[in-house]
Amino acid sequence: MPEYSVTWTLDVEAGTPRLAALAALAIQRDPASWATVFTVHTDNGDVVVDLHPDQTGPSGSQPPTT
């Protein structure tokens, strides 16, 4: 089975790196959050996947964004 590196990126204002990480974690764990877009790094390039239930398309995957 292949292995993938998956990233989720957002900009957060905070006083320290730890507070920024805590803010990101709170957003990620919020059930009402729309933080559902991930970049999956593959051998063939990056794929952006949106797991939001209203996302169009059968797989929820989008072409890489620049």
MOQUIUR-V976537 format. One record per helix or strand of 3 or more residues. SS is the DSSP state (A for helix, B for strand). FROM is the first residue (numbers start at 1). TO is the last residue. If there is no record, write none. Layout:
# MOQUIUR-V976537
ss-><SS & SS>
from-><FROM & FROM>
to-><TO & TO>
This chain:
# MOQUIUR-V976537
ss-><B & A & B & B>
from-><5 & 17 & 37 & 45>
to-><7 & 29 & 42 & 50>
